[in-house]
């Protein structure tokens, strides 16, 4: 019964592996979806929820490092930290297995697998979700990271929530503008969840990732035999979203030919699958997003003005994190709870100096950059309290922005923080702390008295 209700996604670049797993699982689970291109993985996860993902670790010929698998594992867990991910590889050792589990994988299997073992592993991975549905004592899952875009009490975020509340129940098309990492897709989901279409599908597509050849096939569908790899007919995103909401991300990055095809579909409220001459009516509410300066693109003739009018009945601009720095502590504490729970660690506290450092940073990567900074700090921390030294900004642009944005703290504060961190690292042993700091115990006592520690 554990497997019978499950939706499983299998991602592997070997057609034989996909065929074998689909043959094995189709009678054991509710639904199994296979995909050979990991670049389409996130798109599939946005279209529908999956209970578990079987993920290959190597995709390029001659590569056996597993780094691609770890990359896609991170992207899956970023999308939804509660997803059960089982990594598959033909090149396994104990070190790789340990690394996989530390990175958040639920389990790790070697190819070739034993069918019974794979089914048992999959059932075990799904067990926590099943218990919570069966009336037993539910296992509390960390809140998905995706909800954090709407956290915040700043005036800017209150304005965004007020617009969502007014617009969501309507049929108006909405254009979401803002920098990368500000949470445009999450606002789109909020609009859908508060709309009259909430019970119907929410289908997302990153149109900038679609090549010119795939654009029509992915959005409008295709018939069997329409092109070389079209071994079966496929419903496009428009038709899949009928009755619900279609979200087109990175809309500002598509070319003029794709813009014309999209405009035709929106005007006629119907699509023609590739390889067919029969139009298919669609009933969608369209939400779209871009970080590109769309109005400037229209002025330059790089984006169709008539299409922009179709997209932005209502326009919502999401503020960058640097313009809502009052929300940084709330977001940081939320991320700390999420990643502490995922790594089975106690939730850390933030020192006042750490919060000042986070608020002073420019955050060119916005909420997503803050998320990654807190995740690193939670994993690498030395104690129960996060200090300024626990946060490093690796991105060169980020570091440069931080240098400009952050005035240096007073010397007294720097000295106090260094002493506190040394004492904490040595669990209150003043002799060891003094030795690390290059001080005598007497000198350390004087500084403790000076800083009121």
N, C-alpha and C positions, 0 to 999 in steps of 0.2 A: 504493500500500500504506500510505502514511502516514495517509491519511484513512480508509481502509476499516475500521480498527479503532477509530476515534474515536467518543466520545459527545459530542455538541454540544448546548449549551443556548442558545436564542435568546430574548432578552427585549426586547420592543418593544411599545408600546401601539397600533400600527397593525396591524389584522388583515390588511391587504393585504401588508404587509411580512413578517409571520409566514408567511402562505400562500406567498409567493414564495420565501422562504428554505427553508421545509420542502420545497417542490417541487424546488428546486435541490439540496438536500443529501441528500434521502432515498435517492438512488441512489449517493451518493458516500461516505457515512459509515455506521458501524455503527448509530447511533441518533441521531435529532434530536428534541429536546423543545422546544416553544415555550410561552412564557408572556407574557401581556400586562400582568400586574400585577407590578411590581418588588417589591412587599411580600412576595410569595411566593417570591422568588428564593432566600433563604437556606434556606427550608424544602425547596426542591427540591434544593439542594446537600447538605443533610443526609441526604436519602433515598438518593442515589446519587452516586458521583463522576462528574464531567464532565471531559473532557480540555480543553475550551475553552468559553468563553462569548462569544457575540456580543451586545453590550450597547448598547442605544440610550442616548443622552445626555440626551434631553429627553422628559418625559412629560406635564407639564401644558400645557394649551392656551395658546399665546401665549408660552411660555417658550423661550428659545434660548440660555441662558447655559451649558448643559452641566453645571451644578452638581449636578443629580440624578445624572447619569451618573458624575461623580467621586465622589459619596457612595457609590453602589452599588459602584463599582470598589473603593473602600476596604474595604467590608464583605466583598466576595468575597475579597480578598487577606488580610484578617484571618482569614477562615475557613480559607483555604489559600493561602499565599504562592506556591505553585508553579503555580496555575491560570493558563492562558493566557487573557487577556481582550483581545478586539478591540472597540474602541469604534466605534459607528456614529452618524453625525449628518448632517443636511442643512445644518447651519450650521458650516462648517469654515474655519479659517485656520491659518497656520503656528504662531501663538502657541498655539492650542488643541491642535494636534498635539504640540507640544513639551511642553506641560503634561501631556498625557495620558501620554506616555512617561515623564516624570519621576515621575508619580504611580504608575507600575507597570504601565501597560497594555503589552501585547505589541505592538500595532499600532493603527492608526487609519485608518478608511475613510469616505469620503464617500458619501452617498446622492444620486442613484441610483448604484449600483455596477455595475461590469462583472463578469459572472459568472466569467470566467476569472481576473480579478484577485483576486476574493474567494477563490476556491479556492486560488490560489497563496499568498495571504496566510495562509490558514488552515493550509495544509500547512507553511509556513515556521514558523508559531507552534508547531506540534506537533513539529517536527523534533528538538529536544533530548530530548523524552520517547521518541521512536522510537529514537534512537541508543542510549539506555541500555538498551532492551529487545532490541536486535538483536545483542548480543554485541560491539558496538564499544566504544570507550572511553566509559564512561558519564559524563555531565556531572553533577557533584555538585550537588544542589539543597539549598537551605537547609532545615534541619529545620522542619517546620510549627510555627507559633506555638502551635497547639492543644495540643501535647504538654506545655507548660510547667506546667500545673496540678499535675502530679504530681512536678515537680522540687522538691527540698528535702530537707534532712537534719534539719530541726527535729523535736522530739518529736511535735508535732501531726501533721505529715505522715507520719511513720513509723507513727503510730497509724492514720491513714486508709488507708495502703497495706496494713497488716496486716489491717484489716477487709475490704478489697477482696479480698485473697488468700483469706480464709476464705469470703466470701459468693459470689464470682463463680461457682464451679463448681456452686452450688445453683440451684434454681428459685425461690428466695425473691424476692418483690417488694421493691424497695428504694426508700425515700423519701430524697431528698437535700435537706438543708436548708443554708442559708447565704446570705450577702449576695450582691448582684450582683457579678460579676467574680471570684468565688472558684473557678470552674472546675467547676461542677456537671455540665454536659454532657460535659466531658472525663472526669470520673470515670465517668459513665454509659457512655461508650465503652470505658473500661478494663474495666468490669464485663462488658460484652458480649464484648470481645476475649479475656478470660480465662475465658469460660464455655463450656459444651458446645454452645452455639448460635453460636459465633464464625463458622462457615462460612455461616450464614444471614443474612438482612437485619438491619441496624440502621436502624430508621425513627424519625425524630424529628418532633415537632410542637410548636409553641409555641401551646398552647391558648388563652392569653390574647389572642393576636392574631386568633382566630377569632370572628367575630360570631355571634350566636345563630342566624342563618339558615344560616351556613356550617358550624357545629359538627358536625352530624350528617353532612352531605355529605362533609366532609374526613375525619372519623374512620371513618365507617361505609360511605361510598361512596354512589353514586346510580345510577339507571337512566336510560337515554335518555328524554328528555321529562319527567323528574320535575319540572322547573321550567323557567322560560323559557330560561335559557342552557345547559341540559343537552342539548347536541347529540349527546353520546355517553355511553355508560355509563362509569363511572369507579370503580375500586377504591379503597376507603378505606384509611386508614393501618393500621387493625387487620388487614385482610385482607392488605395488602402486607407486614406484619411477621410473618405466619404462619410458624412454625418458627424465628423469630428473636426479636429484642428490640424492644419499642416503648417509646420515651422520650417522656413527656409533660412538657414544660417549663412553668413558671409555673402549676402545677396549683392553687395557692391563689387564683388570680384569676378562676376561673370561677364563674358564678352557680349557685344551687340547682337550677334546671331542668336545666342541663347536668350537674351532679353526679349527679342522679337517672338520667339516660340513661347516663352512664359507669358507674355502679354496676351497672345492669342488664346491660350488656355484660360486665362483669368477672365477675358472678355466674353468668351463663348460658354464658359462654365462646362466645358467638355474637353476630353483629351483623345488623341488618336494614337493607339499603341504602335510602335515601330513594327512594320510588316503587315499592318492592317489598314483598311480604308474605312472602317466602321468607327465613328466617334462614340465615346463612352461618356455619358453625363456624370458630372461629379458635383457634390455638395460639400464644400469645405469652408472653413473660416481660415483666412491666411494671416499668419504672423511671420514677420521676417526681421532679420537683424544684420547689422554690419558695423565694423569699426572704421570703415572708409568714410571720407568726407563726401557723402552722397550728393549734397547740394552743389558742392564744387565740381563734382564729376558731371553733373547735369549741365552746369555752366560751360564746361569744356567740351561737351558733346560726347563724353565717354559713357554716359548713362542716359537712357531714354527718359525724357520728362513725363511722357504719358504713362510709363510703367511706374515711375515714382508716385504719381498721383493715385495709381491703383493700390500701391503698397501702404501709403501713409494717410489713411483716413484719420488716424490718430498717431501722433509721434511721441515716443517716450525716450528721453535721453537719460541714461544711467550715469550717475556721478562717479568719477574716479575716487579711489580710496583716499587719496591725499586731500580731497575736498570734504571728507567725512571722517576726519581723524578721531572724532569723539567715539566712533563706532569700533575703533581698532581694539580696545581692551575686551569688549564683548565678543568680537569675532575670534580673537586670540584665545580667550578662555574656552570658547566653544570648540575650537580645533584641538586644544589641549585635551579636553574630555574625550573627543572622538578618537584621537590617536593613542591616548593612554588606554582606553578600553580595547582598541584593536590589538595593542601589544601586551595586554594583560598586565598593565603597570598602574600604580596609584596615580591619581590625577595631581599634577604639580601645581604649585602656586606661582604667581609672578611677583617678583620684587618690584617695588615702585620704580626703581631705576630701569628695569627691563621694560616696563610699560612706557616709560618716557622715551626710551630708545625706539620702541616700535611706533609710537605716535609721531616721533620726529622724522621717521624715514619717509622718503618720497613715494615708495611703492609703485614704481612704473609698471609692475606686473599685477597691480591691484589685489583683489581678494585672493586670487590664485597664488600669487607670490607669498602673501601672508600665510596661507595654508601650508605651503611647502616649508617656509621658515620655521613655523611652529612644529611641524612634523619632525624636522631634523633636530630641533631643540629637545623635543620630548624623548626621542630615541637616544640621543648622545648626552643627555644631561648627567651631571655628576651627583646631584642631590635632589631633595624634594622641592627646592625652590629654583625657579628659572631666573638667571641673572643676565645682565647685558652681554657678558662674554659668551653666553649660550646661543646668541643669535649672530650669524654671519650672513652677509648678503653676497652671494657668489657671482651674480650677474654683474659684469663690469659696468654696464650702464646704471644698474641699481646701486652699486657701490659709489659711483660718481655722484649720483643724485643724493645719496645719503650723506656724502661728504659736504655737499652744498647745504642740504636741508638741516643737518644736525649740528647745532653749536656744541663745542666741546664742553663736557661737564666740568664743574669746578674741581680743582686739584684735591680739595678735602674730600669730596664725594668719591673721586677715583680711588684715593687711598683707603677710604672706609670700605668700599666694595671689594677691593683686593683682599683686605684683611678678613672680611666676612666669608668670602669664597674659600680662602685658605683654611679657615677654622672649620667650615662645613666639610671640605674635602677630607679633613683628618678627624671628622666626627667629634669635634670639641677638644681634641688633644692639643693643648696650647704649646707644648714642647715641640711637637712635630710641625705645627703651623709656623712657629717662630723660626725653626730651622729652614723651612721652605722659603720664608720671606727674607732670610738673611739677617734676622734680628736676634738679640738675646731675649730671654723671657721677660726681663725687667723692661726692656725697650718696648716689647709687645704690650705689657701691662699698661705702660704709659699711653700708648696709642689707643688701647681699649677704653681707657678713662677719658682720653681727649674726644673720642668719637661717640662716647656714651653707648658702647657695645656691651 
